[in-house]
Amino acid sequence: MSALGGLSRRERQIMEILYQRGKASASEVREAMEDAPGYSAVRAMLRVLEEKGHAKHQAEGLKYVYVPVVAREKAKRSAVKHLLDTFFAGSPEQIVAALLDVSATRLTREELDRMSEMIERAKREEK
């Protein structure tokens, strides 16, 4: 199952809120949404996300709170793989080049050093 593939814009927005907060009630999700639909629409979207297997609910006092089913790290890897395959023809080199082009002025020396170390570690592990 792809992490957030096959979801509407609103469903992705709700999942992003659940990932950021870890868990949230329907009213908390609605408060966090930009240009939020009505409460019943948010509840309906949360039910759809449950049916699709992306979220689940648990009782907390008198209300339900919703949590993501797929761990954030797994979802992140799936999203990056989808991005890599869709926009960069499966080429890690192209995605790194795009990242460096977009963020070159914002990367700190420490971030660049950590990225260089990751590349060196990958080279060592290849042997």
VEXLUM-287872 format. One record per atom (N, C-alpha, C): residue number from 1; residue in one letter; z, x, y. Coordinates in nm, 3 decimals. Atoms other than C-alpha are relative to their C-alpha. Layout:
LOMI,resi,resn,pz,px,py
LOMI,NUM,a,Z,X,Y;
...
% end
This chain:
LOMI,resi,resn,pz,px,py
LOMI,1,m,0.000,0.086,-0.119;
LOMI,1,m,0.000,0.000,0.000;
LOMI,1,m,0.000,0.089,0.123;
LOMI,2,s,0.004,-0.073,-0.126;
LOMI,2,s,-0.099,0.142,0.336;
LOMI,2,s,0.115,-0.048,0.088;
LOMI,3,a,-0.121,0.031,-0.076;
LOMI,3,a,0.195,0.154,0.574;
LOMI,3,a,-0.016,-0.119,0.093;
LOMI,4,l,0.016,0.111,-0.094;
LOMI,4,l,0.073,-0.067,0.855;
LOMI,4,l,-0.143,-0.052,0.001;
LOMI,5,g,0.137,0.049,0.010;
LOMI,5,g,-0.286,-0.127,0.747;
LOMI,5,g,-0.002,-0.148,-0.032;
LOMI,6,g,0.014,0.141,0.029;
LOMI,6,g,-0.401,-0.486,0.736;
LOMI,6,g,0.094,-0.090,0.077;
LOMI,7,l,-0.091,0.080,-0.081;
LOMI,7,l,-0.152,-0.603,0.995;
LOMI,7,l,-0.064,-0.031,0.135;
LOMI,8,s,0.047,0.036,-0.133;
LOMI,8,s,-0.228,-0.785,1.317;
LOMI,8,s,0.072,0.087,0.104;
LOMI,9,r,-0.063,-0.077,-0.108;
LOMI,9,r,-0.141,-0.624,1.650;
LOMI,9,r,0.146,-0.038,0.014;
LOMI,10,r,-0.138,0.047,-0.014;
LOMI,10,r,0.173,-0.838,1.676;
LOMI,10,r,0.087,0.043,-0.118;
LOMI,11,e,-0.075,-0.043,0.118;
LOMI,11,e,0.279,-0.759,1.319;
LOMI,11,e,0.032,0.149,0.008;
LOMI,12,r,-0.025,-0.145,-0.017;
LOMI,12,r,0.239,-0.385,1.388;
LOMI,12,r,0.108,0.022,0.106;
LOMI,13,q,-0.099,-0.011,-0.107;
LOMI,13,q,0.439,-0.430,1.708;
LOMI,13,q,0.140,-0.029,-0.055;
LOMI,14,i,-0.129,0.034,0.060;
LOMI,14,i,0.721,-0.596,1.512;
LOMI,14,i,0.047,0.111,-0.093;
LOMI,15,m,-0.039,-0.108,0.092;
LOMI,15,m,0.716,-0.324,1.245;
LOMI,15,m,0.045,0.124,0.078;
LOMI,16,e,-0.041,-0.114,-0.081;
LOMI,16,e,0.737,-0.056,1.516;
LOMI,16,e,0.142,-0.020,0.052;
LOMI,17,i,-0.135,0.031,-0.047;
LOMI,17,i,1.047,-0.229,1.654;
LOMI,17,i,0.099,0.018,-0.114;
LOMI,18,l,-0.090,-0.016,0.115;
LOMI,18,l,1.202,-0.245,1.306;
LOMI,18,l,0.019,0.147,-0.035;
LOMI,19,y,-0.014,-0.144,0.028;
LOMI,19,y,1.129,0.125,1.250;
LOMI,19,y,0.087,0.068,0.106;
LOMI,20,q,-0.079,-0.062,-0.106;
LOMI,20,q,1.276,0.219,1.588;
LOMI,20,q,0.148,-0.033,-0.013;
LOMI,21,r,-0.139,0.046,0.004;
LOMI,21,r,1.593,0.015,1.540;
LOMI,21,r,0.064,0.013,-0.136;
LOMI,22,g,-0.054,-0.004,0.135;
LOMI,22,g,1.630,0.038,1.164;
LOMI,22,g,0.019,-0.140,-0.057;
LOMI,23,k,-0.014,0.141,0.038;
LOMI,23,k,1.710,-0.334,1.152;
LOMI,23,k,0.011,-0.080,0.128;
LOMI,24,a,-0.008,0.086,-0.119;
LOMI,24,a,1.689,-0.628,1.391;
LOMI,24,a,-0.012,-0.146,-0.042;
LOMI,25,s,0.014,0.144,0.020;
LOMI,25,s,1.730,-1.004,1.404;
LOMI,25,s,-0.128,-0.046,0.070;
LOMI,26,a,0.120,0.054,-0.065;
LOMI,26,a,1.441,-1.226,1.511;
LOMI,26,a,0.014,-0.001,0.152;
LOMI,27,s,-0.018,0.004,-0.146;
LOMI,27,s,1.591,-1.268,1.857;
LOMI,27,s,-0.002,0.141,0.059;
LOMI,28,e,0.005,-0.139,-0.048;
LOMI,28,e,1.639,-0.889,1.892;
LOMI,28,e,-0.143,0.052,0.000;
LOMI,29,v,0.141,-0.040,0.004;
LOMI,29,v,1.278,-0.833,1.785;
LOMI,29,v,-0.073,-0.061,0.120;
LOMI,30,r,0.067,0.069,-0.111;
LOMI,30,r,1.162,-1.092,2.039;
LOMI,30,r,0.035,0.065,0.134;
LOMI,31,e,-0.042,-0.063,-0.126;
LOMI,31,e,1.366,-0.930,2.319;
LOMI,31,e,-0.068,0.135,0.021;
LOMI,32,a,0.059,-0.134,-0.010;
LOMI,32,a,1.211,-0.591,2.241;
LOMI,32,a,-0.152,-0.004,0.015;
LOMI,33,m,0.146,0.011,-0.005;
LOMI,33,m,0.852,-0.722,2.236;
LOMI,33,m,-0.051,-0.013,0.144;
LOMI,34,e,0.068,0.016,-0.127;
LOMI,34,e,0.624,-0.684,2.532;
LOMI,34,e,-0.080,-0.128,-0.006;
LOMI,35,d,0.075,0.126,-0.006;
LOMI,35,d,0.476,-1.019,2.635;
LOMI,35,d,0.026,-0.083,-0.126;
LOMI,36,a,-0.042,0.061,0.127;
LOMI,36,a,0.672,-1.183,2.352;
LOMI,36,a,-0.043,-0.145,-0.012;
LOMI,37,p,0.025,0.142,0.028;
LOMI,37,p,0.564,-1.508,2.190;
LOMI,37,p,0.135,-0.072,-0.014;
LOMI,38,g,-0.124,0.076,0.017;
LOMI,38,g,0.819,-1.783,2.130;
LOMI,38,g,0.079,0.045,-0.122;
LOMI,39,y,-0.091,-0.038,0.108;
LOMI,39,y,1.116,-1.739,1.898;
LOMI,39,y,-0.053,-0.044,-0.136;
LOMI,40,s,0.048,0.049,0.129;
LOMI,40,s,0.965,-1.956,1.623;
LOMI,40,s,-0.123,0.078,-0.046;
LOMI,41,a,0.117,-0.082,0.036;
LOMI,41,a,0.642,-1.751,1.633;
LOMI,41,a,0.045,0.135,-0.055;
LOMI,42,v,-0.052,-0.128,0.049;
LOMI,42,v,0.842,-1.429,1.590;
LOMI,42,v,0.058,-0.019,-0.140;
LOMI,43,r,-0.055,0.028,0.133;
LOMI,43,r,1.031,-1.584,1.296;
LOMI,43,r,-0.112,-0.015,-0.103;
LOMI,44,a,0.114,0.021,0.092;
LOMI,44,a,0.699,-1.689,1.140;
LOMI,44,a,-0.066,0.134,-0.034;
LOMI,45,m,0.061,-0.131,0.026;
LOMI,45,m,0.557,-1.337,1.180;
LOMI,45,m,0.089,0.085,-0.090;
LOMI,46,l,-0.092,-0.072,0.088;
LOMI,46,l,0.869,-1.189,1.021;
LOMI,46,l,-0.012,-0.050,-0.144;
LOMI,47,r,0.019,0.056,0.135;
LOMI,47,r,0.823,-1.425,0.724;
LOMI,47,r,-0.130,0.052,-0.061;
LOMI,48,v,0.128,-0.052,0.048;
LOMI,48,v,0.459,-1.315,0.695;
LOMI,48,v,0.015,0.147,-0.041;
LOMI,49,l,-0.022,-0.141,0.033;
LOMI,49,l,0.568,-0.950,0.702;
LOMI,49,l,0.078,0.013,-0.132;
LOMI,50,e,-0.071,0.001,0.128;
LOMI,50,e,0.810,-1.030,0.417;
LOMI,50,e,-0.097,-0.031,-0.114;
LOMI,51,e,0.096,0.039,0.103;
LOMI,51,e,0.533,-1.200,0.219;
LOMI,51,e,-0.097,0.114,-0.032;
LOMI,52,k,0.091,-0.113,0.019;
LOMI,52,k,0.309,-0.896,0.270;
LOMI,52,k,0.072,0.123,-0.057;
LOMI,53,g,-0.076,-0.111,0.057;
LOMI,53,g,0.589,-0.670,0.146;
LOMI,53,g,0.036,0.111,0.096;
LOMI,54,h,-0.030,-0.103,-0.099;
LOMI,54,h,0.646,-0.481,0.471;
LOMI,54,h,0.145,-0.004,0.049;
LOMI,55,a,-0.137,0.016,-0.049;
LOMI,55,a,0.990,-0.618,0.563;
LOMI,55,a,0.077,-0.087,-0.099;
LOMI,56,k,-0.086,0.091,0.077;
LOMI,56,k,1.283,-0.788,0.398;
LOMI,56,k,0.118,-0.037,0.088;
LOMI,57,h,-0.115,0.041,-0.081;
LOMI,57,h,1.581,-0.977,0.532;
LOMI,57,h,0.127,0.007,-0.081;
LOMI,58,q,-0.132,0.004,0.061;
LOMI,58,q,1.949,-0.962,0.461;
LOMI,58,q,0.091,-0.078,0.093;
LOMI,59,a,-0.093,0.079,-0.081;
LOMI,59,a,2.226,-1.191,0.577;
LOMI,59,a,0.102,0.093,0.062;
LOMI,60,e,-0.103,-0.075,-0.072;
LOMI,60,e,2.454,-1.042,0.839;
LOMI,60,e,0.075,-0.102,0.083;
LOMI,61,g,-0.071,0.108,-0.067;
LOMI,61,g,2.714,-1.294,0.939;
LOMI,61,g,-0.080,-0.128,-0.013;
LOMI,62,l,0.074,0.126,0.001;
LOMI,62,l,2.536,-1.614,1.036;
LOMI,62,l,-0.150,0.018,0.025;
LOMI,63,k,0.142,-0.020,-0.029;
LOMI,63,k,2.199,-1.453,1.103;
LOMI,63,k,-0.064,0.093,-0.103;
LOMI,64,y,0.077,-0.092,0.082;
LOMI,64,y,1.927,-1.273,0.913;
LOMI,64,y,-0.038,0.120,0.086;
LOMI,65,v,0.056,-0.118,-0.064;
LOMI,65,v,1.841,-0.918,1.003;
LOMI,65,v,-0.112,0.050,-0.091;
LOMI,66,y,0.119,-0.045,0.072;
LOMI,66,y,1.510,-0.767,0.902;
LOMI,66,y,-0.005,0.152,0.002;
LOMI,67,v,0.011,-0.146,0.014;
LOMI,67,v,1.453,-0.413,0.777;
LOMI,67,v,-0.137,0.032,-0.062;
LOMI,68,p,0.127,-0.041,0.062;
LOMI,68,p,1.135,-0.224,0.685;
LOMI,68,p,0.022,0.028,-0.149;
LOMI,69,v,-0.007,-0.028,0.144;
LOMI,69,v,1.066,-0.199,0.311;
LOMI,69,v,-0.043,0.144,-0.026;
LOMI,70,v,0.052,-0.136,0.019;
LOMI,70,v,0.864,0.123,0.330;
LOMI,70,v,0.077,0.095,0.090;
LOMI,71,a,-0.075,-0.099,-0.078;
LOMI,71,a,1.066,0.425,0.442;
LOMI,71,a,-0.088,0.053,0.113;
LOMI,72,r,0.074,-0.046,-0.118;
LOMI,72,r,0.967,0.553,0.786;
LOMI,72,r,-0.084,0.124,-0.030;
LOMI,73,e,0.076,-0.122,0.031;
LOMI,73,e,0.863,0.895,0.649;
LOMI,73,e,-0.125,-0.031,-0.082;
LOMI,74,k,0.115,0.038,0.082;
LOMI,74,k,0.636,0.736,0.387;
LOMI,74,k,-0.103,-0.073,0.086;
LOMI,75,a,0.090,0.073,-0.090;
LOMI,75,a,0.489,0.502,0.650;
LOMI,75,a,-0.072,0.098,0.093;
LOMI,76,k,0.060,-0.099,-0.091;
LOMI,76,k,0.432,0.798,0.882;
LOMI,76,k,-0.110,0.078,-0.072;
LOMI,77,r,0.101,-0.074,0.075;
LOMI,77,r,0.249,0.995,0.611;
LOMI,77,r,-0.124,-0.086,-0.026;
LOMI,78,s,0.112,0.090,0.026;
LOMI,78,s,0.035,0.692,0.525;
LOMI,78,s,-0.083,-0.023,0.127;
LOMI,79,a,0.071,0.021,-0.127;
LOMI,79,a,-0.051,0.632,0.892;
LOMI,79,a,-0.081,0.123,0.038;
LOMI,80,v,0.073,-0.124,-0.033;
LOMI,80,v,-0.149,0.998,0.943;
LOMI,80,v,-0.120,0.016,-0.092;
LOMI,81,k,0.112,-0.009,0.094;
LOMI,81,k,-0.363,0.993,0.628;
LOMI,81,k,-0.111,-0.097,0.041;
LOMI,82,h,0.098,0.099,-0.044;
LOMI,82,h,-0.535,0.675,0.752;
LOMI,82,h,-0.074,0.051,0.125;
LOMI,83,l,0.059,-0.056,-0.122;
LOMI,83,l,-0.594,0.835,1.095;
LOMI,83,l,-0.094,0.115,-0.034;
LOMI,84,l,0.080,-0.115,0.042;
LOMI,84,l,-0.723,1.154,0.932;
LOMI,84,l,-0.131,-0.045,-0.064;
LOMI,85,d,0.119,0.048,0.070;
LOMI,85,d,-0.964,0.967,0.704;
LOMI,85,d,-0.093,-0.079,0.091;
LOMI,86,t,0.080,0.090,-0.083;
LOMI,86,t,-1.080,0.715,0.965;
LOMI,86,t,-0.069,0.071,0.116;
LOMI,87,f,0.055,-0.058,-0.123;
LOMI,87,f,-1.131,0.931,1.274;
LOMI,87,f,-0.039,0.147,-0.010;
LOMI,88,f,0.024,-0.144,0.006;
LOMI,88,f,-1.147,1.292,1.153;
LOMI,88,f,-0.065,0.043,-0.131;
LOMI,89,a,0.074,-0.029,0.123;
LOMI,89,a,-1.351,1.271,0.830;
LOMI,89,a,0.084,0.082,-0.099;
LOMI,90,g,-0.087,-0.069,0.094;
LOMI,90,g,-1.050,1.397,0.634;
LOMI,90,g,0.028,0.145,0.035;
LOMI,91,s,-0.014,-0.141,-0.040;
LOMI,91,s,-1.043,1.726,0.829;
LOMI,91,s,0.129,0.024,0.078;
LOMI,92,p,-0.122,-0.034,-0.074;
LOMI,92,p,-0.693,1.850,0.918;
LOMI,92,p,-0.029,0.089,0.121;
LOMI,93,e,0.035,-0.088,-0.112;
LOMI,93,e,-0.856,2.114,1.139;
LOMI,93,e,-0.042,-0.081,0.122;
LOMI,94,q,0.046,0.083,-0.112;
LOMI,94,q,-1.024,1.844,1.351;
LOMI,94,q,0.116,-0.076,0.064;
LOMI,95,i,-0.111,0.076,-0.057;
LOMI,95,i,-0.702,1.644,1.390;
LOMI,95,i,0.093,0.092,0.080;
LOMI,96,v,-0.084,-0.096,-0.075;
LOMI,96,v,-0.504,1.954,1.496;
LOMI,96,v,-0.070,0.039,0.129;
LOMI,97,a,0.075,-0.034,-0.121;
LOMI,97,a,-0.779,2.049,1.741;
LOMI,97,a,0.011,-0.114,0.103;
LOMI,98,a,-0.013,0.115,-0.091;
LOMI,98,a,-0.765,1.697,1.888;
LOMI,98,a,0.140,-0.007,0.059;
LOMI,99,l,-0.138,0.001,-0.050;
LOMI,99,l,-0.385,1.714,1.915;
LOMI,99,l,0.021,0.109,0.104;
LOMI,100,l,-0.015,-0.110,-0.095;
LOMI,100,l,-0.400,2.050,2.088;
LOMI,100,l,-0.075,-0.029,0.129;
LOMI,101,d,0.079,0.033,-0.118;
LOMI,101,d,-0.671,1.927,2.325;
LOMI,101,d,0.072,-0.104,0.087;
LOMI,102,v,-0.067,0.107,-0.072;
LOMI,102,v,-0.472,1.617,2.421;
LOMI,102,v,0.131,0.047,0.061;
LOMI,103,s,-0.136,-0.031,-0.043;
LOMI,103,s,-0.132,1.778,2.452;
LOMI,103,s,0.020,0.145,0.042;
LOMI,104,a,-0.013,-0.142,-0.030;
LOMI,104,a,-0.206,2.139,2.545;
LOMI,104,a,0.092,0.027,0.118;
LOMI,105,t,-0.082,-0.026,-0.118;
LOMI,105,t,-0.037,2.108,2.882;
LOMI,105,t,0.145,-0.041,-0.023;
LOMI,106,r,-0.136,0.047,0.023;
LOMI,106,r,0.271,1.940,2.731;
LOMI,106,r,0.073,0.076,-0.110;
LOMI,107,l,-0.067,-0.074,0.107;
LOMI,107,l,0.340,2.168,2.434;
LOMI,107,l,0.078,0.117,0.058;
LOMI,108,t,-0.081,-0.113,-0.045;
LOMI,108,t,0.623,2.410,2.493;
LOMI,108,t,-0.029,0.122,-0.088;
LOMI,109,r,0.016,-0.124,0.078;
LOMI,109,r,0.620,2.769,2.372;
LOMI,109,r,0.070,-0.014,-0.135;
LOMI,110,e,-0.077,0.018,0.124;
LOMI,110,e,0.885,2.673,2.113;
LOMI,110,e,-0.076,-0.090,-0.098;
LOMI,111,e,0.078,0.089,0.087;
LOMI,111,e,0.669,2.388,1.979;
LOMI,111,e,-0.119,0.074,-0.060;
LOMI,112,l,0.114,-0.079,0.049;
LOMI,112,l,0.367,2.619,1.953;
LOMI,112,l,0.046,0.101,-0.105;
LOMI,113,d,-0.054,-0.096,0.098;
LOMI,113,d,0.581,2.879,1.773;
LOMI,113,d,0.033,-0.069,-0.132;
LOMI,114,r,-0.033,0.073,0.124;
LOMI,114,r,0.708,2.618,1.524;
LOMI,114,r,-0.128,-0.040,-0.074;
LOMI,115,m,0.127,0.036,0.063;
LOMI,115,m,0.350,2.500,1.461;
LOMI,115,m,-0.063,0.123,-0.066;
LOMI,116,s,0.054,-0.123,0.057;
LOMI,116,s,0.240,2.860,1.405;
LOMI,116,s,0.073,0.037,-0.129;
LOMI,117,e,-0.078,-0.030,0.120;
LOMI,117,e,0.524,2.910,1.156;
LOMI,117,e,-0.038,-0.094,-0.115;
LOMI,118,m,0.043,0.095,0.105;
LOMI,118,m,0.419,2.595,0.966;
LOMI,118,m,-0.133,0.043,-0.060;
LOMI,119,i,0.131,-0.047,0.048;
LOMI,119,i,0.065,2.731,0.943;
LOMI,119,i,0.018,0.124,-0.086;
LOMI,120,e,-0.025,-0.122,0.078;
LOMI,120,e,0.190,3.070,0.823;
LOMI,120,e,0.064,-0.034,-0.135;
LOMI,121,r,-0.064,0.041,0.125;
LOMI,121,r,0.413,2.900,0.563;
LOMI,121,r,-0.102,-0.062,-0.096;
LOMI,122,a,0.106,0.063,0.084;
LOMI,122,a,0.115,2.695,0.438;
LOMI,122,a,-0.092,0.107,-0.058;
LOMI,123,k,0.084,-0.109,0.050;
LOMI,123,k,-0.090,3.017,0.407;
LOMI,123,k,0.070,0.073,-0.115;
LOMI,124,r,-0.076,-0.068,0.105;
LOMI,124,r,0.187,3.184,0.203;
LOMI,124,r,0.006,-0.083,-0.128;
LOMI,125,e,-0.012,0.089,0.117;
LOMI,125,e,0.224,2.883,-0.027;
LOMI,125,e,-0.133,-0.017,-0.071;
LOMI,126,e,0.133,0.013,0.060;
LOMI,126,e,-0.153,2.876,-0.088;
LOMI,126,e,-0.024,0.109,-0.103;
LOMI,127,k,0.026,-0.116,0.087;
LOMI,127,k,-0.143,3.217,-0.258;
LOMI,127,k,0.062,-0.015,-0.135;
% end
